[in-house]
Amino acid sequence: MATIEPRKTRNGKITRYRVKWRTGGTRAGEWDGRTFDSHAEAKTFKALIDAYGQTMPPDEVLVARGFGYLAATVQLVNAGDAAEEAPPAITFEEYARGYIDRLVRPNRETKRKYLERLVTHVFPVIGDRPIAAITRGEMRRWQDGLIGKLSPKTIQNIRGESVSPIFDAACLAGEDDEPPLRSYNPLKGLQLPEKVRAPREIVEDRSEARVVIEAAYEVDPEAADLMVMLLSTGMRWGEATAVPVRSVNFDRGTVSIQQVMRREHFRWVLVLKPKTEDGYREIPVPAPVLEMLRARCEGRAPDAFVFTAPRGGPWVYETFYEDRWVKIRDMAERKGLKKRMTMYGFRHSLLTWLASEGVNLIALRTIAGHKNVSTTFNFYVHNTRKHHPQVKAVVDDLVGMGLRMVEERAGRGQNPEVD
């Protein structure tokens, strides 16, 4: 009978599994074997070898059981019983293009981005490989080749949104019940590159806020209005972009959170429900921002979005980030603000400002829409230099007096250590 032999690294970690057998099942038979990335796949293949008398199963059996990539040549029999070679195996690029073309839910722009990622980062490496023959080792080498060129987050997005679904689809039967091209997804179980999270830099004071706001209005006044909303209210992106006119209360000077834009199945959709129960809240808005909102709401229907993209409808995060925020950040840097800022950092900035001004934690939690105070304080309130003058003044009162006393005693020739 065939056996399964685990393949281990030097430190004893099992990485692959090899199915071994003697051809024909006799001692005189030559050793043969195939190696697999998963134990389940190795067990299935071992059962086939045992069933076919310790020989490789026919090609059509291999294809039907998801091992088409091991078949030497798939034979098709025509009406005259003459065997001829099957068409060339489907490559990853051919299958991927067909898969994306058949997608229904993503819009045209999203499908374009999926294909663009594949053309740029995937096809040059595995595009011409038969999709049935691609191994986990190949995908590991592909991923390693991206490390250093792209951020771990970008690699994760390419894997999860553009590549892994293609392999998942190849593991399913075809639309006309054709056998699956693969028995497993080679990305499953392959560890993602470790994320090195850089510290989030915030807008610390009025001068830095002024630089960012000025840069935003120079790039695009429409986008700048939304950015100011984020900075002054601490809203999440999905909350700010979904604010309807009816949510702005000009008498109280507040904006209430009633609905959000949420990313679902790679699309931004309107959801009439905040992220959590604590997401339902009312946020105070400063007078200048309230006047900006008044101008934007004037003449609009109650359910209309306060902030809309140039072609109507709510802003899409990816579009805003690439076409607006990157330019705003670069402009601010040219104006002297050299920081690694993000739009989500505005939320951190506001909560940090409020905490440094003594606003109590319960109020901060309410504004942030968090369930627990610890979330607000531990993850959103940052250390800043704003407290430095105050600390220096207190320390000067505490230590400076002692130092002056030592100097005075030294001037009188007294021993400062002995009274």
N, C-alpha and C positions, 0 to 999 in steps of 0.2 A: 504494500500500500504506500501511497505517497505520504510524505511527512511535511510538516511546516517548521521551518527553522527561523527563529527570530534573528534579525541582524541588529547588532548592538554597537554603540560607540565605545570609545575607550573607557568612559566613565560608567558604562553599563546601561545606558539609556537605549531602549528599543526604538528603532526608527523605521524599519521596514521588515517584511516577512517574505521568506523564500520558500516556495513549494518545490520539493525535490522528489524525484522518482526514477526508478530504473525502467528504461523502455521495455515494454512487454511484461514487466513484473518479475523477471527472472534475474538471478545473480549475474548472468552473462550479459544482461542488457546494459547499454550505456547510460550513464547518469544524464539526466536532463532536468531542467528547472526554470521557473519564472519567479520574478520578485514583484511584490505588491506593497503599496503604501499602507493598507489597512488590513487588520486581522480578519475582518468579516469577508473582505474580497478574497483573501488567501484561502479561507475555509470553503467558499463557494467554488473556487477553481479546483481545489483538492478533490472535492466531491465529483467534479466532472472527470478528472483524471482517473479516479477510482472506477467510475461508471464505465469508462471506455478502455478498461484493461490496461491501465498505466501507459496510455498513448495520448497524444494530443487529439482532442475531439475534432470532428470535421469543422471546417470554417463556418458553415451556416449555423452550427450549434454555438460556436464562440460568439458570433454576431448576435444571435437570439438571446444569449445569456449576458450580454453586455461586455463581452471580451473581444469585440470586433478588432480592436487594435493589435491583438495577438494573432489574428488570422493571417496566414501567408498570402493566400489569394482567394477571394470569394468567387466561386464558380456559378455562373448562370447557365441553365440548360434551355436551349431554344427548342422550337418545335421539332427540329430534326435530331434532337438529342446530342447536338454538338456543343461542347463546352467552350466557352470563351471567357476572357477575363472581364471582371466587373469594371465599371467606370472608376476612375481614380477616387481615392478616399476624399471625403469632404474636409477641407482645411478649416482651421479655426476662423480665419477671416471670412471665408464664404458663409459659414454657419452664423457667425456674429452679425454680418450685414443682413442676412435674412431674418434673424431673430429681431433685430432692432426695427427693421421695416414692418414686421408683423405686430409690434407693440401697439396697443390701443389707447391705454390710459394717458401716458405722457404726451404733452403737447409737442408740436413740431420743434420748438426751440430746445426742449429737454432732450429729445431724440438726437438733435444735432450735436448737443454737448456730449452725449454718451459716445457717439461715433467719433467725435473729434478726439476724445480721450484715447479711444482704442487706436485710432490712426497714429497718434503721436507717441503713445507709451506702450502699446501692446503688440500691434501688428508687426512692427519691425523685429520683434523677438520671436513670437510664436505664430505669427499670421499664416505662414506657409506650412505649418505642421498639421498633420491630420488631427482633428479634434479628438478622435478616439484614442490617439496614442500619447497624448500629453500626460506626463507624470507629475507627481507632487514635487519631485526634485527639480524638474524644469521650472515649475511655478515658483519654487523657492529661489532659484537662481534669477528668475525674472524680477522678483520682488527685491532681492539684494541689489540688483543693478539700479533700482530706483532710489535706494537709500543714499542720501547725500545730495541727490539731484532734486528731490521733492520732499516736502515735509511729511512726517508720519501720518498726519491727518489727511493730506491729499492722497497718499498711497492707500489709506483706508477707504476713502471715498471711491477711488478708481476700482478697487477690489470689490467693495460691497455693492456699488451701484451699476458698474459697467461690465465686470468680468465674471464674478461669481454667479449671477443670474443666468449667464449664457451656459456655463457648465451644468447648472441645475436643470436647465431646459434640455440639454443633451442627454440627461439621465432619464428622460421621460420618453414614452412611446410617441411616434410621429402622429400627425393628424389623421393619417390613413392606417393607423395601427402598425406602422413600421417599427421594428425592434429598436430599443434605445441605442444610441451611439456610444454611451458610456455607462459604467456601473457605479461610478462615484464622482464626486466633485473634488478635484485635486487641491482646491483651496481650503476645504474643510479640514480643520485640525492644524493648518499651517499658521504658526504664530505671527501676529502682526508685528511690525517694527515698534520698538519701545518709543513711547512718546516722551519727549523732553519738553515739558511745559515751561516756556519762558515766563518770567514774572510779568504780570499785566501792569502796564504803566497807566497812570490816570492823569487827568487834568487837575492840578493841585490848587491853583489860585486864580484870581481874577485876571491877571495878566495873561496866563496861559489860555484861559477860556476865551479871552478877547482875540488872541491869535487864531485859535481854531475857528471861531465864529466868523471872523473877517475872511479867512481863507475859504470857508464854505460859501459865503455870499458872493465871493469873486468867481468861484467855479460854477455855481448854479443856485440862484435864490430859492427855487422851489425845493431843491434837495436840502438847502440850508434850513428852511423852516422845519422840516421833519427832524433834522439833526438837533436843532435847538430844543425841540419837544423832547427828544430823548435825553438831552443833557439836563433839562430843567425839571423833569418829572421822574426820571429813573425808570421809565417804563421799559418793558421788554420790546424787542423789535415787533413781534406779532401783535402786541397790544397797541403800540403807537400807530402802526400802519392800518389798523382796523377801527380806529376811533371814528364813530359817526357824529354828525352834527348834533344830534339829540343828546349826546353824552356830555357836551360842554355846557356847564351852568354858569352863565355870566354874572348872575346875582351873587352866587357864593364864591365865584372865582375858582371853580374846581372842574376836573374832568373825571368822569366815572368810567371804570372798566366794565364793559358789558359783553364784549365779543372780542375775538382774537383771530389773527391769521396764523394758521398752524401748518407745518410741513407734514404732509401725509402722502406716502407712496411717491416721494420725490416731487410733489407739487405743493404749492401754497394754496390752502383752501380756507374759506371763512367758516369759523366755528362759533356758534352762539353760546359759547361756554368758555370761561377762562380755564387756565391750566389746572387750578385747584379751587376749592371753596374759598380759600383766602385770597384768590385772585380777584374776587368781586370787591372793589374798594373805590374810594373817592380820593383823588390826589389834588392837593392845593397847587395852584398855578400862579406864578408871580405876574404882576401887572403888565410888564412889557410883552410877555408871552401870551397873556390873555388878549391883548390888543391884536397881536398877530393872528390868533385864532378867530377873533371877531371878524377880521378882514377876510379870512378864508371861508368862514361859515356864511357870510352874508349872501343871501339869495339862493342858497342851496337847500335841497330837500332834507328833512330830518334824518333820513336813513343814508344820505350820501356820505362817502368817506371825506374826512377833513383833508387828508393828504392823498393825492393821486399822482400816478406816474404820467409822463407826457402824453401817452396815448390813452389815458383814462384807466380806471381800475386802480387797485392798490399797488404800491411799490413791491417788487420782488427783491428779496434780499441780495441774491447773487448779482442781479443787474445793477442795483444801487451800489453794491460794494465795488464792482469792477469799473463801472462807468462814472461813479461820483466819489465814493469814499477814498479810493486810492489817489485820485487827483487832489482831493481836499487835504489828505495827510501829507502828500508831497509838497503842496503849497505851504502848509503850516511849517514844514521842515525848512523850506527855503526862507521862511520868515524868522527862523531861529529856534523853533520848538522841535528839538531833536529827541523824539520819544517814540517808543513802539506802542502806539495807541491803536485801539480797536473801537468800533462803534459800541460794542457791549461794555467797553470800559467806561462809557459815559454813565452807565447805571452804577458802576462801582464808584465813580467820581462823586456823584451826587450823595450817595449814602455816606461816603467818607467825609465830605464837607459837613453834612448835617451832624454826624457824630462828633466831629472836631468842634462844632459850635455848641455842643451840649444838648442836642435834641435827644430825648430819652429813647431807649431801645425799643419800647413798645411802639412808639410813633414810627421809628425806622422800619420795624417789622411790617407795620401796616402799609406804609408807603411802598415797600418792596413787594408786598404780596406774599410774604413767606409764612409758613405755618409755625416755625420755631424762631425765637430770637437768636438762638445759637447760629443758625444758618446765616442770618444777616451779619452778625458780628464777626464770625469766624472766617467767612469767605468774601464778604463784600466791603468791609471796612478795612482800609489799608493804612499803613504807617505813612505819614507825610512829614514835611519839614515845617508845616504851618505852626506847630506848637513850639518850635525852637526859641523864639523870643520870650515867650511866657516862661519856658523852662529856665532859660538863662536868668531871667529876672528873679525867679524864686530861688534858684541856686545861689545867685549873687547875694540875696538877703541872708541865706543860710550860711554860706561859706565865706563870703566876702568880709562879713563882720569879724569872723575869727581871724582871717588873714590880716586885717587891719590892726586887730589887737596885738597880734604877734609882732607886726612891724613897729607899733608904738612902744611895746615893751623893749624891743631890741634897741630902739633909739634911746631909751632911758638907761640902757646897760643892764636890764634885768634879765634873768633867766626865764624864758617863756614857759619852761616846763615846770618850774617851781614857783609857787606864789610867794 
